[in-house]
């Protein structure tokens, strides 16, 4: 009986660590094209001290938009193990009014589906971001 408790304890730890590692898969740099301006940018997604995920602008194609560098525009994302997606976040498009609910999920090895919506997920916009290995250099 004692051995069963130890085995179950180890299994719970392994499953918890596995889910946490899966959740951290989102951390990194992503290239996207803005659906409004059609200009490229790069976002850095990171984990906060409270275990949520945020994203900030770290590179912009249009040098006139350098003032957006460092702007945190994704907040409060948390990983849902069952759905295999990051949910309950909010997105504030730099330079646009309004805050939108959002979720993210991988729909390819290095492709992140980002869905921002107002009210219900049906009323929104989907973008696809490509994961990159490093931060781009700003001109």
N, C-alpha and C positions, 0 to 999 in steps of 0.2 A: 504494500500500500504506500509506503514511504517512497519507494522508487517511482511509482506512478505519479505521485505529486511532484517529484523532481522533474520527471519527463514532461509533464503538462506545463510546469513552470517554464522550462526551457523552450517548449514549443510556443508559448505565448510571447516570450521575449523575441524569438526569431521572427515570428509573424509581425510583431510590432516594429522591429527594426527593418524588416522587408518593406512594410508599408511606408515607413518614414523615408527610406532610400528612394522608393518610387515617387513619393511626394517631392523630394528634392530634385528629381529629374528636370523640373521646370527651370531651375536656376541656370542662368547663362545669358548670352547675348542673342538678340533676334533682329533680323532685318525685315522691314515691312515697307510697303508703299501706302502712303496716306490715301484713304478713299476720297478725300475732299480735294486735296491739292495735287495728287498723283506724284508727290515727291517722296523720295526714300528717306528712311530714318532707321536708327538702331536703338533698341530698348535693352536695358539690363534688368533682368528679374532676379530678385534676391529674397532671402528669408529674413524676416525681422526677429527681434528678440522674443516676441510673443508667439512665434511659430507661424505667423501669417506670411503671405508673399506679397511683395510690392514690385512695381516696375517704374523705372525712370528713363528719360531720354538721355542717351549718351553720345549720339552722333546724329547730325542732320545733313542732308544733301544740299539744301539751300542755306548758304552761309548767312543769309539775311535772317534766318530763324535761330541763330546761335543763342538767343536769349532763352530758348526752351531747354538748353542743356542743363541737366541736373533736375529738371522738373519731374516730380513724382506724380504720375497720372493714373497709376493702377494701385489700388489699395485693398486690403482685407481679404485677399484670396486664401481659401483654405482647401486642403485636399480631401475629397470624398473618395474613400477606398472603393466602395461599392460601385460608384459610377465611373471610377478611374478618371476623374476630372477635378479641376480646381474651380471652386464655386464661391458664391456669395460675395464676390468682389464688386468694386465700383470703379468706373473709368471716367476720367474727365479729360476729354480731348484738348490738348494744348491749343489755345487760341479760339476755342469754341465755347459757347455757353451750355450749361446743363451738365448734369452728372447722370450716368447710366449704370444700371446693374450689368454684371458681366460674368461669364465663365470661360474657361479655357480647357482644351484637351488636345492631346496629340492625335493627329489623323494620318500620320506617316512618321518615319523614323526621326526626321528633323523638321517636321512641319507641325506647327501649332495652330489649331483653329481657335480664333478669338471671337466670341460672340458678345456684342454689346447691345443692350435692349432697354426699352422704356416700358415699364409695367410688366408685360409678359414676353417671354423669349421670342414669340412669333413676330413681335413688333421691334425689329432691330436690324443690325447689320453684322455680317460675318466678314472677318479678315483672316488671311493666312500669313503667318510669320514663319520665316526660315531661321532655324537655329544656326548660329555661327560660332566658330571656335575662339574668336578673340574680338576685342573691341576694335572698331574701325578708328583710323586716325583722322581727326578733324582738320580740315584745311584752314 
